[in-house]
Every structure is written in structure tokens, then in C-alpha cells.
């Protein structure tokens, strides 16, 4: 790294809380599916800020919308009306089938809201003992106290115990364990359609059917954690729609603002009817800048052909990755949907991520052995080919250095 990059890292080490293990690169600008570091080197970005930069970097239309809003009005608080929240909420209702939205600032905050609203629902029914949650082994819903409580990994949980509870974690490969875990004390089941941090592992149809059965038998609510899978990432508006599920609550984040912090909890009418003024709130939630960015993104998704592009590009990416797996025995499995893909390796994925970065390609490691790909939703087919071709070279290098 250059001296300038070293200086930036040194200043961070003194004054920024060291909660992240950063890659040794400093980015200063981007364009489309490309990022440029402090030394001017170009990288093809197949991470997109962990699925946040849904329209790539420096999208001219988004940039113009944000600039226009910033020069007009940024924030008035939720003490007053403004014209954009209803527009965004209407579009989210059309996509999800849930008629109401609560706006916050991140996916984790959206999960927190869903957990609160689930408990509030049962309290309003006069069933105050129905406070428990059922979550999924390998699931990840965030790091705030409530979201952490329904996140499975002890690595995240143990230092902060005791957490919100009781929470029962069930094996997603054993649908029967879900049915057995749900009781008349369960407020809600929370599950991701694809466990992103858990290794890009899609929910099985059998497990989805078990959710439906458990909710039907006990009245338990279902929270679809769509922070990573939602808003077109899987080629569907929401990942739960692939499985025929009908959630009562949905957590939304990441892609919604295309880089501007915004999240939402989407709520069914029966849940909404149990929530009163003051039950929840967010100072910044749903401010004009966030809503303007969200509205621009949703217009691209719904009116400008972005969802169709994700389906086409996702199918192309899957074909290329499956062909890659035939060539490289280090690849154990290809998983995912749309533009959310994972390559499970026979070895730790770290050397693949490192070699790829050195070759000008950004990919991500999750669940130790999985290379995760979350490119911008508007990525061009040629860039997919370029990325997979680079992975081909990188995997050959890694296989020679660390045989599977």
C-alpha cells in the first residue's frame, strides 16, 4: 500500500473503535460496478457494500435525486408530514403485499421493530405470556440486542449475554424440529429465505412448508428477514415469494437506499391495528433524503426493468459459476438465487478473497469456506464474465498453493 493509504490506516487505528477486520485497501471513488482505491487502482466490485450499493457506485440518476433533495429539504423529524414516506410505503406495499411500513435507518433496526411489533400484537390480544421466538441455526439478523438475540452464532452472542429471550434455534435441515419448537408461548418465527451470513444457504421448500404449518396450527406470526434477500436480490421482489410464504412482518434494509442508510419494517394490517402512537419511533427514520433515495431505487426496480435484469443476469451468473465448479475441484457447491450466490469451497475461502483482490476483483468470505457474490443489481453481463474469468484464474492459483 502507498504511504497515503498507510497514513489513513494509522489514523483509524488511533481513533476508530476496532470492531471491523478491514481488507487492506482504501477506496475513494466508484463508478458503476467499479471501485478505485487511493492510488487510482481499479477493482470490479462483486460485493457492492454487502448488497447495499444496489445500483452500483455514483449512479447518475441517484446522484441527481440525492443532490436535488439535499438542496431542498433533508429532515423535519416525524413530528410532521412530508410527501415522500407515503410514496415509498405505497411501493413497498405493492411489492410485498403488506400494507404498512415503519421507516428506520438499517436492516438491524427493522428486525428490532419486527420483534417489538410481534410482542405488541400478542399483548394487545391479552396474551402477555406469548413472548418467545423461534429462529434458525446459522441465521443472522444483526448485532443490536434484540436482533442479536435471534442471531445464532455464539461468537456474536456470548460476550453480550443475557439477551432477549427465550429464543429457540432450530435446524433448518430438519423441518420437524420447527414444528416441535413452536408452542402457545411463541410470539413469532423469524427466518431468512436465504441465510446470507450463514453461507448463502437457501431455505428448503420443506422448511417453508413447516413454517406455514406451525403458524396455521398455533397462530404464531412469521417474520421474514429480508434485509439481504429483499428488493430484487434473488430475482423476486422478496425472497419469501419463491416459497409461497405469507409473512406477517418483513425486515427490509441494505438495497433500499442504494447506499443511503434506510430500513423498513413492513407490517400486515392485523398487526398494524395493534400498534399505537408512541409504541416505536426513530428520529432519523424515513427522513426526506433517505426516502428520496429509496423512491429512486424502487422506481428502477419496478418501472425501469431492473427486476427483469436481475433475473437474466442471475441466470447467467449461475451458469458461469456451475461451469466453473466443473473445472475446479476445490468448489464443493454452488448455491443461491438471482444475484446472491455462494461458492462453498473445500478449504477456507480467505486465500481466494485475497488473491482476487490482488487481481482487481472484490468478493467476500462468509461462513469460513464460502465465497459470497453480491454484485450491484444493475451489473452488466460483460462484468459478470470478467469477474468469473478472474475467479477462474484465482481458483487455479489457490488450488496449486493449497490443494483441496
C-alpha positions as CSV (number, residue, x, y, z in Angstrom):
1,X,0.0,0.0,0.0
2,X,1.0,3.6,-0.6
3,X,2.2,5.9,2.2
4,X,-1.1,7.8,1.9
5,X,-3.1,4.6,2.5
6,X,-0.8,3.7,5.4
7,X,-1.5,7.1,6.9
8,X,-5.2,6.6,6.7
9,X,-5.0,3.2,8.3
10,X,-2.7,4.6,11.1
11,X,-5.2,7.4,11.9
12,X,-8.0,4.9,12.1
13,X,-6.1,2.6,14.4
14,X,-5.8,5.5,16.9
15,X,-9.3,7.0,16.9
16,X,-11.8,4.5,15.3
17,X,-13.1,1.7,17.5
18,X,-11.6,-1.5,16.1
19,X,-14.8,-3.5,15.6
20,X,-14.0,-4.4,11.9
21,X,-11.4,-6.5,10.2
22,X,-10.9,-4.4,7.1
23,X,-9.3,-5.6,3.9
24,X,-6.0,-3.7,3.3
25,X,-7.4,-1.3,0.7
26,X,-8.6,2.3,0.8
27,X,-11.4,3.3,-1.6
28,X,-12.0,6.9,-2.6
29,X,-14.4,6.8,-5.6
30,X,-16.5,4.5,-7.7
31,X,-18.5,4.3,-10.9
32,X,-21.0,1.6,-11.8
33,X,-19.6,-1.8,-10.8
34,X,-16.1,-0.5,-10.2
35,X,-14.3,1.0,-7.3
36,X,-11.0,2.9,-7.3
37,X,-8.5,3.0,-4.4
38,X,-6.5,5.9,-3.1
39,X,-3.7,5.0,-5.6
40,X,-6.1,5.0,-8.5
41,X,-6.2,1.2,-9.0
42,X,-9.5,-0.2,-10.4
43,X,-11.4,-3.1,-8.9
44,X,-14.5,-4.9,-10.1
45,X,-16.9,-4.9,-7.2
46,X,-18.9,-8.1,-6.7
47,X,-19.7,-7.2,-3.0
48,X,-21.5,-3.9,-3.5
49,X,-21.1,-2.9,0.1
50,X,-22.6,-6.3,1.3
51,X,-25.5,-5.8,-1.1
52,X,-26.1,-2.1,-0.2
53,X,-24.9,-0.4,-3.4
54,X,-27.8,-1.9,-5.3
55,X,-27.4,0.5,-8.3
56,X,-23.6,0.4,-8.2
57,X,-21.5,3.4,-7.4
58,X,-22.2,7.0,-8.3
59,X,-25.3,6.2,-10.3
60,X,-26.0,9.5,-12.2
61,X,-29.8,9.4,-11.6
62,X,-29.5,8.6,-7.9
63,X,-26.8,11.2,-7.5
64,X,-29.0,13.8,-9.1
65,X,-32.0,12.8,-6.9
66,X,-30.0,13.0,-3.7
67,X,-28.4,16.3,-4.7
68,X,-31.8,17.8,-5.5
69,X,-33.2,16.6,-2.2
70,X,-30.2,17.8,-0.3
71,X,-30.7,21.3,-1.8
72,X,-34.4,21.3,-0.9
73,X,-35.0,19.7,2.5
74,X,-33.2,16.9,4.4
75,X,-35.1,16.4,7.6
76,X,-38.1,17.7,9.6
77,X,-38.5,14.7,12.0
78,X,-41.5,12.5,12.4
79,X,-43.3,15.3,14.3
80,X,-44.6,16.5,10.8
81,X,-45.7,15.1,7.5
82,X,-43.6,15.2,4.3
83,X,-44.6,14.0,0.8
84,X,-42.2,11.1,0.4
85,X,-42.8,8.5,3.1
86,X,-46.2,7.6,1.7
87,X,-44.8,7.2,-1.8
88,X,-42.1,4.8,-0.6
89,X,-44.6,2.9,1.6
90,X,-47.1,2.5,-1.2
91,X,-44.4,1.0,-3.5
92,X,-43.2,-1.4,-0.7
93,X,-46.8,-2.4,-0.1
94,X,-47.2,-3.2,-3.8
95,X,-44.1,-5.4,-3.8
96,X,-44.7,-7.2,-0.5
97,X,-48.4,-7.5,-0.1
98,X,-48.1,-5.9,3.4
99,X,-49.9,-2.6,3.5
100,X,-48.0,-0.6,6.2
101,X,-44.4,0.4,6.7
102,X,-42.3,1.7,9.6
103,X,-39.2,3.5,8.5
104,X,-35.9,3.3,10.3
105,X,-32.2,3.5,9.4
106,X,-30.9,0.0,8.8
107,X,-31.9,-3.7,8.5
108,X,-31.0,-4.4,12.1
109,X,-33.3,-1.7,13.2
110,X,-36.0,-3.2,11.0
111,X,-35.6,-6.5,12.8
112,X,-35.8,-4.8,16.2
113,X,-39.1,-3.2,15.1
114,X,-40.5,-6.5,13.9
115,X,-39.6,-8.2,17.2
116,X,-41.3,-5.4,19.1
117,X,-44.4,-5.4,16.9
118,X,-44.8,-9.2,17.3
119,X,-44.8,-8.9,21.1
120,X,-47.1,-5.9,21.0
121,X,-49.6,-7.9,18.9
122,X,-49.9,-10.6,21.5
123,X,-50.0,-8.1,24.4
124,X,-52.9,-6.4,22.7
125,X,-54.7,-9.7,22.4
126,X,-54.4,-10.1,26.1
127,X,-51.9,-12.9,25.8
128,X,-49.0,-11.3,27.6
129,X,-47.1,-14.6,28.1
130,X,-46.6,-15.1,24.4
131,X,-43.2,-13.6,24.2
132,X,-40.9,-16.3,22.9
133,X,-39.2,-16.5,19.5
134,X,-38.1,-19.4,17.2
135,X,-35.1,-18.7,15.0
136,X,-32.8,-20.7,12.7
137,X,-29.4,-22.2,13.3
138,X,-26.9,-20.3,11.1
139,X,-29.2,-17.3,10.9
140,X,-28.0,-13.7,11.2
141,X,-30.3,-10.8,11.9
142,X,-28.0,-8.2,13.3
143,X,-25.9,-7.1,16.3
144,X,-28.2,-4.9,18.4
145,X,-29.6,-6.6,21.4
146,X,-32.9,-7.8,20.0
147,X,-31.5,-8.7,16.6
148,X,-28.6,-10.4,18.2
149,X,-30.9,-12.5,20.3
150,X,-32.3,-14.1,17.2
151,X,-28.8,-14.4,15.6
152,X,-27.4,-17.9,16.1
153,X,-23.6,-17.7,16.3
154,X,-22.2,-17.9,19.8
155,X,-19.3,-15.8,18.6
156,X,-21.6,-12.8,18.4
157,X,-23.9,-13.7,21.3
158,X,-21.8,-14.9,24.3
159,X,-20.0,-11.7,25.2
160,X,-23.3,-9.8,25.5
161,X,-25.5,-12.3,27.3
162,X,-28.1,-12.4,28.8
163,X,-30.0,-11.5,25.7
164,X,-33.7,-11.1,24.8
165,X,-35.4,-14.5,25.3
166,X,-36.4,-17.1,25.4
167,X,-35.3,-17.9,21.8
168,X,-35.2,-21.5,20.4
169,X,-32.9,-22.2,17.5
170,X,-34.0,-25.0,15.1
171,X,-32.2,-27.0,12.5
172,X,-33.2,-25.7,9.0
173,X,-32.5,-29.1,7.6
174,X,-35.0,-30.7,9.9
175,X,-38.4,-29.2,9.4
176,X,-39.9,-31.3,12.2
177,X,-37.8,-29.5,14.8
178,X,-39.5,-26.3,13.8
179,X,-43.0,-27.7,14.3
180,X,-42.0,-29.2,17.6
181,X,-40.4,-25.9,18.9
182,X,-43.4,-23.7,18.2
183,X,-45.8,-23.6,21.2
184,X,-48.6,-21.4,22.5
185,X,-45.9,-19.2,24.1
186,X,-44.2,-18.4,20.7
187,X,-44.7,-14.9,19.5
188,X,-43.1,-15.3,16.1
189,X,-40.8,-17.4,13.9
190,X,-38.0,-15.4,12.2
191,X,-36.2,-16.8,9.2
192,X,-34.3,-15.6,6.2
193,X,-35.3,-17.0,2.8
194,X,-31.5,-17.4,2.2
195,X,-29.1,-17.3,5.1
196,X,-26.6,-14.8,3.8
197,X,-24.1,-14.6,6.6
198,X,-24.7,-18.3,7.2
199,X,-23.1,-19.3,3.9
200,X,-25.7,-18.3,1.2
201,X,-27.9,-21.3,2.2
202,X,-31.4,-21.2,0.8
203,X,-34.4,-22.3,2.8
204,X,-35.8,-25.6,1.7
205,X,-39.4,-25.8,0.5
206,X,-39.9,-28.4,3.2
207,X,-38.8,-25.9,5.9
208,X,-41.0,-23.2,4.3
209,X,-44.0,-25.6,4.4
210,X,-43.2,-26.3,8.1
211,X,-43.4,-22.5,8.8
212,X,-46.8,-22.4,7.2
213,X,-48.0,-25.5,9.2
214,X,-46.6,-24.2,12.5
215,X,-48.3,-20.8,12.0
216,X,-51.5,-22.4,10.9
217,X,-51.7,-24.7,13.9
218,X,-50.7,-22.2,16.6
219,X,-51.4,-18.7,15.2
220,X,-47.7,-17.8,15.5
221,X,-46.5,-14.9,13.5
222,X,-43.9,-15.2,10.8
223,X,-41.2,-12.5,10.4
224,X,-39.4,-12.8,7.0
225,X,-35.9,-11.4,7.5
226,X,-35.4,-9.9,4.0
227,X,-32.5,-7.5,4.8
228,X,-30.1,-9.2,2.4
229,X,-32.6,-11.1,0.2
230,X,-35.2,-8.5,-0.4
231,X,-35.9,-5.9,-3.1
232,X,-34.9,-7.9,-6.1
233,X,-31.7,-9.5,-4.9
234,X,-32.9,-13.1,-5.6
235,X,-34.8,-12.3,-8.8
236,X,-38.0,-11.9,-6.9
237,X,-39.3,-8.8,-5.2
238,X,-38.8,-10.6,-1.9
239,X,-37.2,-14.0,-1.3
240,X,-40.1,-15.4,0.7
241,X,-42.2,-15.3,-2.5
242,X,-40.2,-18.1,-4.0
243,X,-41.6,-20.4,-1.4
244,X,-45.2,-19.3,-1.3
245,X,-44.9,-17.9,2.2
246,X,-47.1,-15.1,3.6
247,X,-45.3,-13.2,6.4
248,X,-46.9,-11.0,9.0
249,X,-43.8,-8.8,9.2
250,X,-40.8,-8.2,6.9
251,X,-37.5,-6.6,7.8
252,X,-36.0,-4.5,4.9
253,X,-32.7,-2.8,4.6
254,X,-29.5,-2.8,2.5
255,X,-30.6,-2.4,-1.1
256,X,-33.4,0.0,-0.3
257,X,-31.4,3.2,-0.2
258,X,-28.7,2.2,-2.7
259,X,-26.1,3.4,-0.1
260,X,-28.2,5.9,1.8
261,X,-29.0,4.5,5.2
262,X,-32.7,3.4,5.3
263,X,-34.6,0.4,6.5
264,X,-38.2,-0.5,7.0
265,X,-40.4,-2.9,8.9
266,X,-43.3,-4.0,6.7
267,X,-46.5,-4.9,8.7
268,X,-49.7,-6.7,7.9
269,X,-53.0,-4.9,8.7
270,X,-53.9,-7.1,11.6
271,X,-50.5,-6.3,13.2
272,X,-50.8,-2.6,12.4
273,X,-54.2,-2.4,14.2
274,X,-52.5,-3.4,17.5
275,X,-49.8,-0.7,17.3
276,X,-50.4,2.7,18.9
277,X,-48.7,6.1,18.7
278,X,-45.5,6.1,20.7
279,X,-45.0,2.3,20.6
280,X,-41.9,2.8,18.4
281,X,-40.0,5.6,16.8
282,X,-36.8,6.8,15.1
283,X,-35.5,10.3,14.9
284,X,-33.9,9.9,11.5
285,X,-36.2,7.2,10.2
286,X,-37.9,8.0,6.9
287,X,-36.3,11.4,6.5
288,X,-36.6,13.1,3.1
289,X,-33.1,12.2,1.9
290,X,-33.5,8.5,2.7
291,X,-36.9,8.4,1.2
292,X,-35.8,10.1,-2.0
293,X,-33.0,7.6,-2.4
294,X,-35.4,4.7,-1.7
295,X,-38.0,6.1,-4.1
296,X,-35.4,6.3,-6.9
297,X,-34.3,2.8,-6.3
298,X,-37.9,1.4,-6.2
299,X,-38.7,3.2,-9.5
300,X,-35.7,1.5,-11.1
301,X,-36.8,-1.9,-9.7
302,X,-40.5,-1.6,-10.5
303,X,-40.7,0.7,-13.6
304,X,-37.3,0.6,-15.3
305,X,-36.8,-3.2,-15.8
306,X,-34.3,-3.7,-13.0
307,X,-36.0,-6.8,-11.7
308,X,-36.1,-8.4,-15.1
309,X,-32.4,-7.6,-15.5
310,X,-31.6,-9.3,-12.2
311,X,-33.3,-12.5,-13.4
312,X,-31.4,-12.5,-16.6
313,X,-28.1,-11.6,-15.0
314,X,-28.6,-14.0,-12.1
315,X,-29.3,-16.9,-14.5
316,X,-26.1,-16.0,-16.4
317,X,-24.1,-15.9,-13.3
318,X,-25.4,-19.2,-12.1
319,X,-24.5,-20.9,-15.4
320,X,-21.0,-19.4,-15.3
321,X,-20.4,-20.5,-11.7
322,X,-21.7,-24.0,-12.3
323,X,-19.3,-24.3,-15.3
324,X,-16.5,-23.0,-13.0
325,X,-17.3,-25.7,-10.5
326,X,-16.9,-28.4,-13.1
327,X,-13.3,-27.1,-13.7
328,X,-12.2,-26.6,-10.1
329,X,-12.5,-29.5,-7.6
330,X,-11.9,-27.0,-4.8
331,X,-15.6,-25.9,-5.3
332,X,-17.9,-28.1,-3.3
333,X,-21.2,-26.5,-4.1
334,X,-22.8,-23.5,-5.9
335,X,-25.8,-22.0,-4.1
336,X,-28.1,-19.0,-4.1
337,X,-30.6,-17.3,-6.4
338,X,-30.6,-14.2,-8.6
339,X,-27.5,-12.0,-7.8
340,X,-26.9,-13.6,-4.4
341,X,-24.5,-16.5,-4.9
342,X,-22.2,-18.5,-2.8
343,X,-19.3,-20.9,-3.7
344,X,-18.7,-23.3,-0.9
345,X,-15.1,-24.5,-1.1
346,X,-13.3,-27.5,0.3
347,X,-10.9,-25.1,2.0
348,X,-11.0,-21.8,3.9
349,X,-12.1,-19.0,1.5
350,X,-9.6,-16.4,2.7
351,X,-6.9,-17.1,0.1
352,X,-9.5,-16.8,-2.7
353,X,-10.6,-13.4,-1.4
354,X,-7.1,-12.2,-1.0
355,X,-5.9,-13.4,-4.4
356,X,-9.0,-12.0,-6.1
357,X,-8.4,-8.5,-4.5
358,X,-4.8,-8.6,-5.7
359,X,-6.2,-9.4,-9.2
360,X,-8.6,-6.4,-9.0
361,X,-11.7,-8.4,-8.1
362,X,-13.7,-7.9,-4.8
363,X,-15.5,-10.9,-3.4
364,X,-16.4,-11.7,0.2
365,X,-15.8,-14.6,2.6
366,X,-18.6,-15.8,4.9
367,X,-19.1,-18.9,7.0
368,X,-15.4,-19.6,6.6
369,X,-15.5,-21.7,3.4
370,X,-17.9,-19.7,1.3
371,X,-17.1,-17.1,-1.3
372,X,-20.1,-14.8,-1.5
373,X,-21.1,-12.8,-4.5
374,X,-23.5,-9.8,-4.1
375,X,-22.9,-7.7,-7.2
376,X,-24.8,-4.5,-7.9
377,X,-28.3,-5.4,-9.2
378,X,-27.6,-3.5,-12.5
379,X,-24.3,-5.2,-13.2
380,X,-23.6,-5.7,-16.9
381,X,-23.3,-9.2,-18.3
382,X,-19.8,-8.4,-19.5
383,X,-18.7,-7.6,-16.0
384,X,-20.1,-10.9,-14.7
385,X,-18.0,-12.7,-17.3
386,X,-14.9,-10.6,-16.4
387,X,-15.5,-11.4,-12.7
388,X,-15.9,-15.2,-13.2
389,X,-12.9,-15.3,-15.6
390,X,-10.8,-13.7,-12.8
391,X,-12.2,-16.2,-10.3
392,X,-11.2,-19.0,-12.7
393,X,-7.6,-17.8,-12.6
394,X,-7.6,-17.2,-8.9
395,X,-9.0,-20.6,-8.1
396,X,-6.3,-22.3,-10.2
397,X,-3.7,-20.4,-8.3
398,X,-5.2,-21.3,-4.9
399,X,-5.5,-25.0,-5.9
400,X,-1.9,-25.0,-6.7
401,X,-0.9,-23.4,-3.4
402,X,-3.4,-25.2,-1.1
403,X,-4.6,-28.4,-2.6
404,X,-8.2,-29.3,-1.5
